[in-house]
Amino acid sequence: MIRSECYEMENVFANDSVISIKSSKPIVSVVHRNDFDKHLLDSAGDAGAGISTEESFRGVELGETLTVRTNKRNISADYLVGADGVNSSVAKSAMLWEHWPTLRTALGIECDVPIGDFNPQKVRVQFGDYTGYIWEFPRGEVLDVGIIGDMSDASLHGRIQSFMQMNGYTGRIKGWHLPVAGVGRMPTVSRNRVLLVGDASGAVDPWFGEGIYYALLSGEQAAHSIIAGSNAQSTYQASYRKFWNDMVWAKRFAQLFFNNKSFVPFFLANDKKLRALLIQLLSGEISFRELFIRTTLRAPSPAAKFWLNRAMPGRSQNSNPTMPS
Ligand SMILES: Cc1cc2nc3c(=O)[nH]c(=O)nc-3n(C[C@H](O)[C@H](O)[C@H](O)COP(=O)(O)OP(=O)(O)OC[C@H]3O[C@@H](n4cnc5c(N)ncnc54)[C@H](O)[C@@H]3O)c2cc1C
């Protein structure tokens, strides 16, 4: 199912420094969303789930037993798990929506182009003078090119269009909203035996916009909470709290990262341990909390060198580096 495995992440910064992070294990594995969704659907079917693909959710009536309305029928249910994305109808119908007005929304715009001579074992991300980044992810025969940034940033369309033009990429771009976790008040994701998972619960990290891992994790946690019995809602809300707390650290890390655009490339180029920490985060080996704490503990010495170098150019090495890891 994996179309490309990438062992290198090339980070291009606004000051033209290029920092390459390499690993002997894949840093990023790229799947086609259709293959992945089919695999999940087949696995659910194999595990005994009834699957109805031509049926859409219309509403839920809350009560002793839930009545789930679809375009075809009414279904009685003990629990309802809303996995219906960022504009969740389940959340709205179960009146969970009103509890997360402060949830921020990001915008993702992407396009598939022919892979050409792009290295199929490398991903490239490019940071600019805005909060977000442009990505180039190989996926078999195609290159997935896109941009993510703040929903309120009107420059994103123009940025991705000029990037594509500059690189000779042509194709139709499409945009989607993403929720952003760790910002504002934690949402209520479970009430009246309705549980929200994935994007419906806002489970996307505020630094890189990763949501698939958290969608799977929240689905698993919702299932465990229901299987565990009587306290499904509070058990699920508690596991969500752990996730949310780590996303608060992710948001702090994102702010440090995006607000220090000249120091970050210097820090990355001069600190091998920091590059290793990022690989550990991307592989799920450490939390954002651990990343944030260990990064800030490592920062003072490179920060001193960086500012010294700015004050007295030439004293410190690698001030504007192109560095392999
Ligand atoms: C451009 C872009 C690129 C991204 N790239 C990455 C990435 O590289 N890595 C990563 O980890 N994350 C990425 N994300 C985030 C990731 O796509 C989401 O976090 C993830 O898809 C969330 O999965 P989900 O199942 O919760 O929601 P969704 O994928 O949105 O799925 C919701 C499903 O519910 C269905 N649905 C909606 N309403 C109804 C209804 N009324 N009745 C029945 N069904 C309904 C929809 O048809 C859909 O199938 C990206 C997001 C964007 C926008």
The ligand as a Gaussian input file, in Angstrom:
#p B3LYP/6-31G(d) Opt

LIG

0 1
 C       -4.440000      19.250000       1.588000
 C       -4.293000      18.390000       2.813000
 C       -3.185000      17.566000       2.956000
 C       -3.035000      16.790000       4.099000
 N       -1.914000      16.001000       4.223000
 C       -1.773000      15.239000       5.313000
 C       -0.626000      14.416000       5.464000
 O        0.263000      14.393000       4.617000
 N       -0.522000      13.647000       6.575000
 C       -1.489000      13.649000       7.541000
 O       -1.341000      12.940000       8.538000
 N       -2.578000      14.432000       7.436000
 C       -2.750000      15.211000       6.354000
 N       -3.860000      16.007000       6.240000
 C       -4.898000      15.922000       7.276000
 C       -5.710000      14.653000       7.071000
 O       -6.148000      14.576000       5.729000
 C       -6.928000      14.611000       7.994000
 O       -6.540000      14.917000       9.308000
 C       -7.568000      13.228000       7.948000
 O       -8.021000      12.958000       6.657000
 C       -8.711000      13.125000       8.950000
 O       -9.399000      11.928000       8.736000
 P      -10.940000      11.808000       9.135000
 O      -11.327000      10.407000       8.779000
 O      -11.148000      12.276000      10.530000
 O      -11.712000      12.842000       8.218000
 P      -11.877000      12.853000       6.639000
 O      -10.687000      12.306000       5.969000
 O      -12.324000      14.225000       6.300000
 O      -13.075000      11.813000       6.367000
 C      -14.387000      12.126000       6.721000
 C      -15.298000      11.163000       5.979000
 O      -16.651000      11.373000       6.410000
 C      -17.474000      11.358000       5.270000
 N      -18.680000      12.146000       5.560000
 C      -18.778000      13.488000       5.786000
 N      -20.057000      13.829000       6.034000
 C      -20.774000      12.682000       5.963000
 C      -22.157000      12.372000       6.117000
 N      -23.073000      13.305000       6.407000
 N      -22.557000      11.079000       5.991000
 C      -21.645000      10.100000       5.695000
 N      -20.323000      10.338000       5.558000
 C      -19.902000      11.611000       5.675000
 C      -16.642000      11.984000       4.159000
 O      -17.131000      11.618000       2.897000
 C      -15.275000      11.386000       4.460000
 O      -15.144000      10.128000       3.830000
 C       -4.026000      16.804000       5.108000
 C       -5.158000      17.602000       4.962000
 C       -5.291000      18.404000       3.830000
 C       -6.502000      19.289000       3.702000

